[in-house]
């Protein structure tokens, strides 16, 4: 059920930054473009880290919501012996 949310969460911030980069007046994409145009490498890395951190945060929230709504994972874990 939450697989579609996790897939969407993995792409949402990257897509938003790309859309801002292409046509917005402000936002993380414009900040990234300004840093790129002025050769400010630390700002480019910080924008990338920010996108990764926001994506990880959103994935964590979705995982917690899934666990709260659906309960713990009921799959059976087998050890190396096949038992």
QUISUL-V511688 format. One record per pair of residues at least 4 apart in sequence whose C-alpha atoms are under 8 Angstrom apart, sorted by the first residue. I is the first residue (numbers start at 1). J is the second residue. D is the distance in whole Angstrom. If there is no record, write none. Layout:
# QUISUL-V511688
i & j & d
I & J & D
I & J & D
This chain:
# QUISUL-V511688
i & j & d
2 & 6 & 6
2 & 62 & 8
2 & 66 & 7
3 & 7 & 6
4 & 8 & 6
5 & 9 & 6
5 & 62 & 7
6 & 10 & 6
6 & 59 & 6
6 & 62 & 7
7 & 11 & 7
8 & 12 & 6
9 & 13 & 8
9 & 55 & 7
9 & 58 & 6
9 & 59 & 6
10 & 55 & 6
10 & 59 & 7
11 & 15 & 6
12 & 16 & 6
12 & 55 & 8
13 & 17 & 6
13 & 51 & 6
13 & 54 & 7
13 & 55 & 7
14 & 18 & 6
14 & 51 & 7
15 & 19 & 6
16 & 20 & 6
16 & 29 & 8
17 & 21 & 6
17 & 27 & 8
17 & 28 & 6
17 & 29 & 4
18 & 22 & 6
18 & 29 & 6
19 & 23 & 6
19 & 24 & 7
19 & 29 & 7
20 & 24 & 5
20 & 25 & 7
20 & 26 & 7
20 & 27 & 6
20 & 28 & 7
20 & 29 & 5
20 & 30 & 6
21 & 28 & 8
21 & 29 & 4
21 & 30 & 5
21 & 32 & 7
21 & 33 & 6
22 & 29 & 8
24 & 29 & 8
24 & 30 & 7
25 & 30 & 7
26 & 30 & 6
26 & 31 & 7
27 & 31 & 6
28 & 32 & 6
28 & 47 & 7
29 & 33 & 6
30 & 34 & 6
31 & 35 & 6
31 & 47 & 8
32 & 36 & 6
32 & 43 & 7
32 & 44 & 6
32 & 47 & 6
33 & 37 & 6
34 & 38 & 6
35 & 39 & 6
35 & 40 & 5
35 & 41 & 7
35 & 43 & 6
35 & 44 & 6
36 & 40 & 6
36 & 41 & 7
36 & 44 & 7
40 & 44 & 7
41 & 45 & 6
42 & 46 & 6
43 & 47 & 6
44 & 48 & 6
45 & 49 & 6
46 & 50 & 6
47 & 51 & 6
48 & 52 & 6
49 & 53 & 6
50 & 54 & 6
51 & 55 & 6
52 & 56 & 6
53 & 57 & 6
54 & 58 & 6
55 & 59 & 6
56 & 60 & 6
57 & 61 & 6
58 & 62 & 6
59 & 63 & 6
60 & 64 & 6
61 & 65 & 6
62 & 66 & 6
63 & 67 & 6
64 & 68 & 6
65 & 69 & 6
66 & 70 & 6
66 & 71 & 7
67 & 71 & 5
67 & 72 & 6
67 & 73 & 8
68 & 72 & 8
78 & 82 & 6
78 & 83 & 6
79 & 83 & 6
